[in-house]
């Protein structure tokens, strides 16, 4: 059960981070240190869901198991993409708070 939520969180995170990393690589390709920002964006798109995504997916699956409820694939899709949406919203709010 947790594996489905985790996979959707990973895929949806890559859906956001790969274009952002490619855009950063394209725009900062001539900068001495700026080109490494794209690598960090891509790493956060993979490392973030692997570390935090596993924990939150396991917590969601634990709640479902404790409630004795089955999880249909659409619920896994919704919960996995919801995790990524929350991360994206928090990321944008943190950037705006520093301006």
C-alpha positions in Angstrom: 0.0 0.0 0.0 2.8 2.5 0.9 4.7 1.5 -2.3 1.9 2.9 -4.6 1.8 6.2 -2.7 5.6 6.4 -2.7 5.9 5.8 -6.4 3.3 8.4 -7.3 5.1 10.9 -5.0 8.4 10.1 -6.7 7.0 10.3 -10.2 5.2 13.6 -9.6 8.2 15.1 -7.9 10.3 14.2 -10.9 7.6 15.7 -13.1 8.3 19.1 -11.4 12.0 18.9 -10.8 13.3 17.6 -14.1 12.0 20.6 -16.1 13.2 23.0 -13.4 16.6 21.4 -13.4 16.9 21.5 -17.2 15.8 25.1 -17.3 18.4 26.0 -14.6 21.0 24.1 -16.6 20.1 25.9 -19.8 20.0 29.4 -18.3 23.1 29.0 -16.1 25.3 27.0 -18.4 28.0 29.7 -18.7 28.1 30.7 -15.1 31.1 29.4 -13.1 29.2 28.0 -10.1 25.6 28.5 -11.2 25.5 25.4 -13.4 25.8 23.2 -10.2 22.4 24.6 -9.0 20.7 22.4 -11.7 22.3 19.4 -10.2 21.1 20.2 -6.7 17.5 20.8 -8.1 17.6 17.3 -9.7 19.0 15.7 -6.6 16.3 17.3 -4.5 13.7 15.9 -6.9 15.0 12.4 -6.2 16.4 12.5 -2.6 13.4 14.4 -1.1 10.8 11.8 -2.1 13.1 8.9 -1.3 13.7 10.1 2.3 10.6 12.0 3.3 8.3 10.3 0.8 9.0 6.9 2.2 8.2 8.0 5.8 5.0 9.9 4.9 3.8 7.1 2.6 4.3 4.6 5.3 2.4 6.8 7.7 -0.5 7.1 5.3 -0.5 3.3 4.7 -0.4 2.7 8.5 -3.5 4.8 9.0 -5.3 2.9 6.2 -4.3 -0.4 7.6 -5.3 0.6 11.2 -8.7 1.7 9.8 -9.0 -1.6 8.0 -9.6 0.2 4.7 -8.3 -0.9 1.3 -6.6 1.7 -0.9 -7.6 1.9 -4.5 -5.0 3.0 -7.1 -6.7 6.4 -7.6 -6.3 7.1 -3.9 -2.6 6.3 -4.1 -2.3 8.7 -7.1 -4.2 11.4 -5.2 -2.1 11.0 -2.0 1.2 10.8 -3.8 0.6 13.9 -6.0 -0.8 15.6 -2.9 2.5 15.2 -1.1 4.4 16.7 -4.1 1.9 19.6 -4.3 2.4 20.4 -0.6 6.2 20.3 -1.1 6.0 22.6 -4.1 3.7 25.1 -2.3 5.9 25.2 0.8 9.0 25.7 -1.4 7.4 28.7 -3.2 6.3 30.2 0.1 9.7 30.0 1.5 11.3 31.7 -1.5 8.7 34.5 -1.3 9.4 35.0 2.4 13.0 35.8 1.7 12.3 38.6 -0.8 
